[in-house]
Amino acid sequence: MTEASVIGLLEATVSFGALLYLAALGEMITEKAGILNLGVEGMMAMGAVTGFVVALHTGNPWVALAGAVAAGAAGAAPVRTAGSSPSASRASRCSTASARPATSPPPVTRTRAPLSSSR
């Protein structure tokens, strides 16, 4: 490999890596909200390919951007509607907790060990 090809490879790695970093950051924020979406990179790829094809046919970058956004949103729609809300999924995982009666725990009695009289 020549020096120019190595530099080109490193440049492409950094530029494509930044896009994946943004996707990972968005996924991390949505996971903090309780939603697991493993298709983030796929939605980005669908939007990129659709944006390229629309730009190729229309020649207008704004129409291409709108097409890319629409394709990404269309890819996200089945994921959003297929899952349930985070509170409902937590409730279904903890279904045994709701079946138990709500009673107070028994009182805690603390006993002290007798003091030894070793004088």
Protein Blocks (a to p, Z undefined) as FASTA:
>chain_A
ZZklmmmmmmmmmmmmmmmmmmmmmmmmmmmnopacfklmmmmmmmmmmmmmmmmmnopa
klmmmmmmmmmmmmmmmmmmmpccfklmmmmmmmmmmmpccddddddddddddddddZZ
